[in-house]
Amino acid sequence: MRRKVIAGNWKMNKTPIEVVSFMETFPELVKDAEAEVILCAPYIDVMVLMKLADDTNIKVGVQNMHYEESGAYTGEVSPKMLRDIGVDYVIIGHSERRAYYNETDESVNKKLKAAFNYNLKPILCVGETLEQREEGITKDLITTQTRLALKGLSNEQVKKVIIAYEPIWAIGTGKTATSLEANEAIKWIRDEIRAIYGDEVADEVILQYGGSVKSSNAKELFEMSDIDGGLVGGASLDPTEFSKIVNYNK
Ligand code: 13P
């Protein structure tokens, strides 16, 4: 049985003071969760969050990183820096990064390799736009994104990548993919991994759904055969709402 992993992606939200207030209630609300709980915070919040998450079951991640270990890349943060402060997870290739910051399948692949070089656990994002879905190319697009992102990784590494299927038309729109649509797409990704890396990897790899996950739809989504949890944006900003998603099975 695969474990469930539920991650919050705060995007560009929360000042360090707001993180302190979030953490006044959140740890107690999720302390008995069966799912693994991750909060992916803005860089500026990470040290504060890590301190407050110490001695809890909450893991800390960030939302992006560069693939080089250091150098003349103004404004960037390196995997070495993240490793040094003890960050666990890093989101790679989120659709907002691909759309607004020219993230490509090639840079996503370099970042995944860098994450493993520095012992960071990657959460890779893939997903189609509404036009692509309407054109009927969703399967081709998300399996290609997956294949290119994982290129050159070993079977052991692919096993450890968390992949979040996030249809772009469902992000921040309140429009969730139905549990059947989400499960179907996630199965396509698992089948692609099975074809390239074999049964053992495909049966172990954690595949999440993301896009307007709320406490009202989390249970139905996370109980589908191939959905191993979620990557949650807006609904992860409120500690009570996010705790209900984390505790979807209680
Ligand atoms: P929302 O949950 O706000 O739709 O965002 C999803 C997302 O992009 C998580 O990475």
py3Dmol code that shows the C-alpha trace and the ligand (Angstrom):
import py3Dmol

protein = """\
ATOM      1  CA  MET A   1       0.000   0.000   0.000  1.00  0.00           C
ATOM      2  CA  ARG A   2       1.345   3.404  -0.949  1.00  0.00           C
ATOM      3  CA  ARG A   3       1.295   6.078   1.747  1.00  0.00           C
ATOM      4  CA  LYS A   4      -0.681   9.315   1.261  1.00  0.00           C
ATOM      5  CA  VAL A   5       1.246  12.554   0.965  1.00  0.00           C
ATOM      6  CA  ILE A   6      -0.538  15.873   1.300  1.00  0.00           C
ATOM      7  CA  ALA A   7       1.413  19.041   0.605  1.00  0.00           C
ATOM      8  CA  GLY A   8       0.437  22.686   0.874  1.00  0.00           C
ATOM      9  CA  ASN A   9       1.836  25.071  -1.700  1.00  0.00           C
ATOM     10  CA  TRP A  10       1.542  28.533  -0.201  1.00  0.00           C
ATOM     11  CA  LYS A  11       2.759  30.175  -3.427  1.00  0.00           C
ATOM     12  CA  MET A  12       3.559  33.896  -2.834  1.00  0.00           C
ATOM     13  CA  ASN A  13       1.607  34.138   0.406  1.00  0.00           C
ATOM     14  CA  LYS A  14       2.405  34.585   4.124  1.00  0.00           C
ATOM     15  CA  THR A  15       4.907  36.821   5.832  1.00  0.00           C
ATOM     16  CA  PRO A  16       7.056  35.276   8.580  1.00  0.00           C
ATOM     17  CA  ILE A  17       4.671  36.750  11.174  1.00  0.00           C
ATOM     18  CA  GLU A  18       1.746  35.086   9.422  1.00  0.00           C
ATOM     19  CA  VAL A  19       3.647  31.806   9.495  1.00  0.00           C
ATOM     20  CA  VAL A  20       3.958  32.118  13.274  1.00  0.00           C
ATOM     21  CA  SER A  21       0.225  32.605  13.535  1.00  0.00           C
ATOM     22  CA  PHE A  22      -0.497  29.604  11.234  1.00  0.00           C
ATOM     23  CA  MET A  23       1.776  27.423  13.331  1.00  0.00           C
ATOM     24  CA  GLU A  24       0.035  28.396  16.573  1.00  0.00           C
ATOM     25  CA  THR A  25      -2.785  25.991  15.679  1.00  0.00           C
ATOM     26  CA  PHE A  26      -1.812  23.788  12.735  1.00  0.00           C
ATOM     27  CA  PRO A  27       0.593  21.284  14.380  1.00  0.00           C
ATOM     28  CA  GLU A  28      -1.940  20.264  17.017  1.00  0.00           C
ATOM     29  CA  LEU A  29      -4.653  19.834  14.367  1.00  0.00           C
ATOM     30  CA  VAL A  30      -2.592  17.404  12.270  1.00  0.00           C
ATOM     31  CA  LYS A  31      -0.516  15.630  14.894  1.00  0.00           C
ATOM     32  CA  ASP A  32      -2.402  12.345  14.484  1.00  0.00           C
ATOM     33  CA  ALA A  33      -2.640  12.444  10.698  1.00  0.00           C
ATOM     34  CA  GLU A  34      -1.984   9.207   8.856  1.00  0.00           C
ATOM     35  CA  ALA A  35      -0.898  11.092   5.750  1.00  0.00           C
ATOM     36  CA  GLU A  36       2.526  12.671   5.453  1.00  0.00           C
ATOM     37  CA  VAL A  37       2.143  16.466   5.798  1.00  0.00           C
ATOM     38  CA  ILE A  38       4.314  18.976   3.945  1.00  0.00           C
ATOM     39  CA  LEU A  39       4.231  22.781   3.821  1.00  0.00           C
ATOM     40  CA  CYS A  40       5.984  24.405   0.844  1.00  0.00           C
ATOM     41  CA  ALA A  41       6.698  27.975   1.858  1.00  0.00           C
ATOM     42  CA  PRO A  42       8.301  31.074   0.309  1.00  0.00           C
ATOM     43  CA  TYR A  43      12.079  31.125   0.951  1.00  0.00           C
ATOM     44  CA  ILE A  44      11.776  34.051   3.348  1.00  0.00           C
ATOM     45  CA  ASP A  45       9.535  31.975   5.627  1.00  0.00           C
ATOM     46  CA  VAL A  46      11.487  28.742   5.592  1.00  0.00           C
ATOM     47  CA  MET A  47      13.776  29.215   8.594  1.00  0.00           C
ATOM     48  CA  VAL A  48      10.911  30.360  10.802  1.00  0.00           C
ATOM     49  CA  LEU A  49       8.698  27.523   9.612  1.00  0.00           C
ATOM     50  CA  MET A  50      11.405  24.910  10.137  1.00  0.00           C
ATOM     51  CA  LYS A  51      11.964  26.044  13.680  1.00  0.00           C
ATOM     52  CA  LEU A  52       8.239  25.872  14.433  1.00  0.00           C
ATOM     53  CA  ALA A  53       7.871  22.508  12.676  1.00  0.00           C
ATOM     54  CA  ASP A  54      10.717  20.964  14.649  1.00  0.00           C
ATOM     55  CA  ASP A  55       9.415  18.117  16.831  1.00  0.00           C
ATOM     56  CA  THR A  56       6.195  17.883  14.820  1.00  0.00           C
ATOM     57  CA  ASN A  57       5.170  15.534  11.989  1.00  0.00           C
ATOM     58  CA  ILE A  58       5.224  18.468   9.520  1.00  0.00           C
ATOM     59  CA  LYS A  59       7.883  18.471   6.788  1.00  0.00           C
ATOM     60  CA  VAL A  60       9.070  21.654   5.133  1.00  0.00           C
ATOM     61  CA  GLY A  61       9.574  22.326   1.440  1.00  0.00           C
ATOM     62  CA  VAL A  62      10.134  25.206  -0.969  1.00  0.00           C
ATOM     63  CA  GLN A  63       8.518  25.994  -4.305  1.00  0.00           C
ATOM     64  CA  ASN A  64      11.456  26.201  -6.694  1.00  0.00           C
ATOM     65  CA  MET A  65      15.254  26.267  -6.835  1.00  0.00           C
ATOM     66  CA  HIS A  66      18.104  26.716  -9.311  1.00  0.00           C
ATOM     67  CA  TYR A  67      19.950  23.637 -10.564  1.00  0.00           C
ATOM     68  CA  GLU A  68      23.464  25.040 -10.082  1.00  0.00           C
ATOM     69  CA  GLU A  69      25.102  24.860  -6.663  1.00  0.00           C
ATOM     70  CA  SER A  70      26.324  28.495  -6.726  1.00  0.00           C
ATOM     71  CA  GLY A  71      27.241  31.268  -9.142  1.00  0.00           C
ATOM     72  CA  ALA A  72      26.192  34.496 -10.822  1.00  0.00           C
ATOM     73  CA  TYR A  73      22.425  33.914 -10.871  1.00  0.00           C
ATOM     74  CA  THR A  74      21.009  37.026  -9.248  1.00  0.00           C
ATOM     75  CA  GLY A  75      17.946  36.362  -7.162  1.00  0.00           C
ATOM     76  CA  GLU A  76      18.173  32.576  -7.255  1.00  0.00           C
ATOM     77  CA  VAL A  77      18.489  29.984  -4.478  1.00  0.00           C
ATOM     78  CA  SER A  78      20.610  26.868  -4.893  1.00  0.00           C
ATOM     79  CA  PRO A  79      20.043  23.243  -3.871  1.00  0.00           C
ATOM     80  CA  LYS A  80      23.148  23.432  -1.721  1.00  0.00           C
ATOM     81  CA  MET A  81      21.682  26.302   0.302  1.00  0.00           C
ATOM     82  CA  LEU A  82      18.436  24.417   0.794  1.00  0.00           C
ATOM     83  CA  ARG A  83      20.267  21.268   1.873  1.00  0.00           C
ATOM     84  CA  ASP A  84      22.393  23.272   4.248  1.00  0.00           C
ATOM     85  CA  ILE A  85      19.412  24.547   6.226  1.00  0.00           C
ATOM     86  CA  GLY A  86      17.706  21.123   6.183  1.00  0.00           C
ATOM     87  CA  VAL A  87      14.805  21.630   3.777  1.00  0.00           C
ATOM     88  CA  ASP A  88      13.164  18.280   2.898  1.00  0.00           C
ATOM     89  CA  TYR A  89      11.128  18.922  -0.251  1.00  0.00           C
ATOM     90  CA  VAL A  90      11.224  21.107  -3.339  1.00  0.00           C
ATOM     91  CA  ILE A  91       8.428  21.646  -5.861  1.00  0.00           C
ATOM     92  CA  ILE A  92       9.819  21.525  -9.385  1.00  0.00           C
ATOM     93  CA  GLY A  93       8.162  22.598 -12.637  1.00  0.00           C
ATOM     94  CA  HIS A  94       4.955  24.051 -11.209  1.00  0.00           C
ATOM     95  CA  SER A  95       2.755  25.286 -14.083  1.00  0.00           C
ATOM     96  CA  GLU A  96       3.077  28.870 -12.802  1.00  0.00           C
ATOM     97  CA  ARG A  97       6.872  28.580 -13.095  1.00  0.00           C
ATOM     98  CA  ARG A  98       6.520  27.067 -16.571  1.00  0.00           C
ATOM     99  CA  ALA A  99       4.075  29.787 -17.676  1.00  0.00           C
ATOM    100  CA  TYR A 100       5.610  32.930 -16.107  1.00  0.00           C
ATOM    101  CA  TYR A 101       9.313  32.097 -15.731  1.00  0.00           C
ATOM    102  CA  ASN A 102      10.128  30.078 -18.839  1.00  0.00           C
ATOM    103  CA  GLU A 103      10.617  26.818 -16.995  1.00  0.00           C
ATOM    104  CA  THR A 104      11.078  24.122 -19.658  1.00  0.00           C
ATOM    105  CA  ASP A 105      11.118  20.330 -19.639  1.00  0.00           C
ATOM    106  CA  GLU A 106      14.895  20.631 -19.911  1.00  0.00           C
ATOM    107  CA  SER A 107      15.340  22.920 -16.902  1.00  0.00           C
ATOM    108  CA  VAL A 108      12.877  20.788 -14.939  1.00  0.00           C
ATOM    109  CA  ASN A 109      15.022  17.732 -15.695  1.00  0.00           C
ATOM    110  CA  LYS A 110      18.191  19.531 -14.558  1.00  0.00           C
ATOM    111  CA  LYS A 111      16.481  20.607 -11.342  1.00  0.00           C
ATOM    112  CA  LEU A 112      15.304  17.065 -10.583  1.00  0.00           C
ATOM    113  CA  LYS A 113      18.852  15.783 -10.972  1.00  0.00           C
ATOM    114  CA  ALA A 114      20.163  18.604  -8.776  1.00  0.00           C
ATOM    115  CA  ALA A 115      17.567  17.788  -6.120  1.00  0.00           C
ATOM    116  CA  PHE A 116      18.872  14.203  -5.892  1.00  0.00           C
ATOM    117  CA  ASN A 117      22.475  15.397  -5.841  1.00  0.00           C
ATOM    118  CA  TYR A 118      21.630  17.417  -2.736  1.00  0.00           C
ATOM    119  CA  ASN A 119      19.325  14.913  -1.077  1.00  0.00           C
ATOM    120  CA  LEU A 120      16.192  17.017  -1.529  1.00  0.00           C
ATOM    121  CA  LYS A 121      12.926  15.243  -2.324  1.00  0.00           C
ATOM    122  CA  PRO A 122      11.331  16.623  -5.470  1.00  0.00           C
ATOM    123  CA  ILE A 123       7.620  17.179  -6.077  1.00  0.00           C
ATOM    124  CA  LEU A 124       7.389  17.343  -9.864  1.00  0.00           C
ATOM    125  CA  CYS A 125       4.334  19.076 -11.380  1.00  0.00           C
ATOM    126  CA  VAL A 126       2.779  18.212 -14.726  1.00  0.00           C
ATOM    127  CA  GLY A 127      -0.547  19.223 -16.264  1.00  0.00           C
ATOM    128  CA  GLU A 128      -2.409  20.467 -19.300  1.00  0.00           C
ATOM    129  CA  THR A 129      -4.172  23.726 -20.174  1.00  0.00           C
ATOM    130  CA  LEU A 130      -7.874  23.850 -20.977  1.00  0.00           C
ATOM    131  CA  GLU A 131      -7.159  24.178 -24.715  1.00  0.00           C
ATOM    132  CA  GLN A 132      -4.908  21.123 -24.601  1.00  0.00           C
ATOM    133  CA  ARG A 133      -7.604  19.139 -22.811  1.00  0.00           C
ATOM    134  CA  GLU A 134     -10.193  20.222 -25.358  1.00  0.00           C
ATOM    135  CA  GLU A 135      -7.852  19.269 -28.185  1.00  0.00           C
ATOM    136  CA  GLY A 136      -7.660  15.780 -26.689  1.00  0.00           C
ATOM    137  CA  ILE A 137      -3.892  15.827 -26.133  1.00  0.00           C
ATOM    138  CA  THR A 138      -3.854  15.579 -22.323  1.00  0.00           C
ATOM    139  CA  LYS A 139      -2.476  12.056 -22.203  1.00  0.00           C
ATOM    140  CA  ASP A 140       0.265  12.751 -24.699  1.00  0.00           C
ATOM    141  CA  LEU A 141       1.210  16.010 -23.000  1.00  0.00           C
ATOM    142  CA  ILE A 142       1.417  14.797 -19.407  1.00  0.00           C
ATOM    143  CA  THR A 143       3.188  11.561 -20.256  1.00  0.00           C
ATOM    144  CA  THR A 144       5.720  13.502 -22.342  1.00  0.00           C
ATOM    145  CA  GLN A 145       6.262  16.030 -19.522  1.00  0.00           C
ATOM    146  CA  THR A 146       6.796  13.121 -17.127  1.00  0.00           C
ATOM    147  CA  ARG A 147       9.188  11.249 -19.422  1.00  0.00           C
ATOM    148  CA  LEU A 148      11.330  14.303 -20.162  1.00  0.00           C
ATOM    149  CA  ALA A 149      11.453  15.407 -16.529  1.00  0.00           C
ATOM    150  CA  LEU A 150      12.657  11.993 -15.337  1.00  0.00           C
ATOM    151  CA  LYS A 151      15.172  11.429 -18.135  1.00  0.00           C
ATOM    152  CA  GLY A 152      18.493  10.082 -16.829  1.00  0.00           C
ATOM    153  CA  LEU A 153      17.264   9.335 -13.294  1.00  0.00           C
ATOM    154  CA  SER A 154      17.805   5.831 -11.900  1.00  0.00           C
ATOM    155  CA  ASN A 155      14.920   3.542 -10.960  1.00  0.00           C
ATOM    156  CA  GLU A 156      15.664   4.162  -7.282  1.00  0.00           C
ATOM    157  CA  GLN A 157      15.450   7.916  -7.845  1.00  0.00           C
ATOM    158  CA  VAL A 158      12.229   7.759  -9.866  1.00  0.00           C
ATOM    159  CA  LYS A 159      10.652   5.788  -7.005  1.00  0.00           C
ATOM    160  CA  LYS A 160      11.307   8.747  -4.724  1.00  0.00           C
ATOM    161  CA  VAL A 161       9.924  11.492  -6.972  1.00  0.00           C
ATOM    162  CA  ILE A 162       6.459  12.676  -6.007  1.00  0.00           C
ATOM    163  CA  ILE A 163       4.551  13.684  -9.122  1.00  0.00           C
ATOM    164  CA  ALA A 164       1.617  16.067  -8.852  1.00  0.00           C
ATOM    165  CA  TYR A 165      -0.855  16.033 -11.709  1.00  0.00           C
ATOM    166  CA  GLU A 166      -2.225  19.574 -11.762  1.00  0.00           C
ATOM    167  CA  PRO A 167      -4.556  20.408 -14.649  1.00  0.00           C
ATOM    168  CA  ILE A 168      -3.945  24.123 -15.211  1.00  0.00           C
ATOM    169  CA  TRP A 169      -7.633  24.820 -15.769  1.00  0.00           C
ATOM    170  CA  ALA A 170      -8.352  23.572 -12.240  1.00  0.00           C
ATOM    171  CA  ILE A 171      -5.712  25.659 -10.446  1.00  0.00           C
ATOM    172  CA  GLY A 172      -7.160  28.513  -8.396  1.00  0.00           C
ATOM    173  CA  THR A 173     -10.375  28.408 -10.420  1.00  0.00           C
ATOM    174  CA  GLY A 174     -12.601  26.519  -8.019  1.00  0.00           C
ATOM    175  CA  LYS A 175     -13.112  24.084 -10.885  1.00  0.00           C
ATOM    176  CA  THR A 176     -11.840  20.675  -9.748  1.00  0.00           C
ATOM    177  CA  ALA A 177     -11.246  17.792 -12.098  1.00  0.00           C
ATOM    178  CA  THR A 178     -13.768  15.095 -11.240  1.00  0.00           C
ATOM    179  CA  SER A 179     -12.306  12.258  -9.246  1.00  0.00           C
ATOM    180  CA  LEU A 180     -12.657  10.064 -12.346  1.00  0.00           C
ATOM    181  CA  GLU A 181     -10.859  12.569 -14.602  1.00  0.00           C
ATOM    182  CA  ALA A 182      -8.083  13.031 -12.051  1.00  0.00           C
ATOM    183  CA  ASN A 183      -7.664   9.295 -11.503  1.00  0.00           C
ATOM    184  CA  GLU A 184      -7.645   8.605 -15.250  1.00  0.00           C
ATOM    185  CA  ALA A 185      -4.878  11.142 -15.887  1.00  0.00           C
ATOM    186  CA  ILE A 186      -2.858   9.907 -12.927  1.00  0.00           C
ATOM    187  CA  LYS A 187      -3.166   6.360 -14.235  1.00  0.00           C
ATOM    188  CA  TRP A 188      -1.763   7.516 -17.575  1.00  0.00           C
ATOM    189  CA  ILE A 189       1.267   8.843 -15.710  1.00  0.00           C
ATOM    190  CA  ARG A 190       1.640   5.628 -13.717  1.00  0.00           C
ATOM    191  CA  ASP A 191       1.350   3.537 -16.896  1.00  0.00           C
ATOM    192  CA  GLU A 192       4.051   5.635 -18.562  1.00  0.00           C
ATOM    193  CA  ILE A 193       6.331   5.050 -15.568  1.00  0.00           C
ATOM    194  CA  ARG A 194       5.491   1.345 -15.676  1.00  0.00           C
ATOM    195  CA  ALA A 195       6.419   1.157 -19.350  1.00  0.00           C
ATOM    196  CA  ILE A 196       9.807   2.805 -18.793  1.00  0.00           C
ATOM    197  CA  TYR A 197      10.839   1.790 -15.252  1.00  0.00           C
ATOM    198  CA  GLY A 198       8.830  -1.383 -14.565  1.00  0.00           C
ATOM    199  CA  ASP A 199       6.237  -2.548 -12.058  1.00  0.00           C
ATOM    200  CA  GLU A 200       8.171  -2.014  -8.847  1.00  0.00           C
ATOM    201  CA  VAL A 201       8.789   1.679  -9.531  1.00  0.00           C
ATOM    202  CA  ALA A 202       5.276   2.284 -10.896  1.00  0.00           C
ATOM    203  CA  ASP A 203       3.629   0.655  -7.895  1.00  0.00           C
ATOM    204  CA  GLU A 204       5.683   2.679  -5.403  1.00  0.00           C
ATOM    205  CA  VAL A 205       5.806   6.159  -6.917  1.00  0.00           C
ATOM    206  CA  ILE A 206       3.530   8.678  -5.191  1.00  0.00           C
ATOM    207  CA  LEU A 207       1.189  10.496  -7.592  1.00  0.00           C
ATOM    208  CA  GLN A 208      -0.802  13.440  -6.258  1.00  0.00           C
ATOM    209  CA  TYR A 209      -3.674  15.472  -7.613  1.00  0.00           C
ATOM    210  CA  GLY A 210      -3.653  19.291  -7.434  1.00  0.00           C
ATOM    211  CA  GLY A 211      -6.200  21.912  -8.499  1.00  0.00           C
ATOM    212  CA  SER A 212      -8.890  23.393  -6.244  1.00  0.00           C
ATOM    213  CA  VAL A 213      -8.602  20.662  -3.619  1.00  0.00           C
ATOM    214  CA  LYS A 214     -10.776  21.580  -0.610  1.00  0.00           C
ATOM    215  CA  SER A 215     -11.962  19.810   2.522  1.00  0.00           C
ATOM    216  CA  SER A 216     -15.256  19.161   0.713  1.00  0.00           C
ATOM    217  CA  ASN A 217     -13.693  17.187  -2.175  1.00  0.00           C
ATOM    218  CA  ALA A 218     -10.458  15.798  -0.660  1.00  0.00           C
ATOM    219  CA  LYS A 219     -11.895  12.496   0.540  1.00  0.00           C
ATOM    220  CA  GLU A 220     -13.458  11.573  -2.771  1.00  0.00           C
ATOM    221  CA  LEU A 221     -10.255  12.428  -4.664  1.00  0.00           C
ATOM    222  CA  PHE A 222      -7.778  10.803  -2.281  1.00  0.00           C
ATOM    223  CA  GLU A 223      -9.736   7.558  -2.081  1.00  0.00           C
ATOM    224  CA  MET A 224      -9.409   6.924  -5.816  1.00  0.00           C
ATOM    225  CA  SER A 225      -7.247   3.934  -6.755  1.00  0.00           C
ATOM    226  CA  ASP A 226      -4.267   5.841  -8.117  1.00  0.00           C
ATOM    227  CA  ILE A 227      -4.398   9.173  -6.269  1.00  0.00           C
ATOM    228  CA  ASP A 228      -1.917   9.160  -3.388  1.00  0.00           C
ATOM    229  CA  GLY A 229      -2.733  12.557  -1.905  1.00  0.00           C
ATOM    230  CA  GLY A 230      -2.702  16.138  -3.071  1.00  0.00           C
ATOM    231  CA  LEU A 231      -0.851  19.359  -3.709  1.00  0.00           C
ATOM    232  CA  VAL A 232      -3.048  22.080  -2.279  1.00  0.00           C
ATOM    233  CA  GLY A 233      -2.811  25.800  -3.035  1.00  0.00           C
ATOM    234  CA  GLY A 234      -5.449  28.235  -1.730  1.00  0.00           C
ATOM    235  CA  ALA A 235      -6.977  25.834   0.781  1.00  0.00           C
ATOM    236  CA  SER A 236      -3.600  25.284   2.481  1.00  0.00           C
ATOM    237  CA  LEU A 237      -3.417  28.895   3.652  1.00  0.00           C
ATOM    238  CA  ASP A 238      -5.923  28.410   6.442  1.00  0.00           C
ATOM    239  CA  PRO A 239      -4.806  26.035   9.209  1.00  0.00           C
ATOM    240  CA  THR A 240      -8.262  24.676   9.992  1.00  0.00           C
ATOM    241  CA  GLU A 241      -9.255  24.098   6.364  1.00  0.00           C
ATOM    242  CA  PHE A 242      -5.898  22.519   5.506  1.00  0.00           C
ATOM    243  CA  SER A 243      -6.017  20.283   8.579  1.00  0.00           C
ATOM    244  CA  LYS A 244      -9.395  18.955   7.409  1.00  0.00           C
ATOM    245  CA  ILE A 245      -7.828  18.049   4.068  1.00  0.00           C
ATOM    246  CA  VAL A 246      -4.897  16.345   5.800  1.00  0.00           C
ATOM    247  CA  ASN A 247      -7.363  14.467   8.026  1.00  0.00           C
ATOM    248  CA  TYR A 248      -9.677  13.647   5.099  1.00  0.00           C
ATOM    249  CA  ASN A 249     -10.029  10.036   6.270  1.00  0.00           C
ATOM    250  CA  LYS A 250     -11.085  10.788   9.852  1.00  0.00           C
TER     251      LYS A 250
END
"""
ligand_1 = """\
10
13P
P -5.254 25.649 -5.827
O -5.435 24.557 -4.804
O -5.327 27.029 -5.260
O -6.152 25.442 -7.012
O -3.740 25.507 -6.366
C -3.280 24.281 -6.790
C -1.814 24.371 -6.998
O -1.348 24.995 -7.933
C -0.942 23.715 -6.008
O 0.362 23.680 -6.451
"""
view = py3Dmol.view(width=600, height=400)
view.addModel(protein, "pdb")
view.setStyle({"model": 0}, {"cartoon": {"style": "trace"}})
view.addModel(ligand_1, "xyz")
view.setStyle({"model": 1}, {"stick": {}})
view.zoomTo()
view.show()
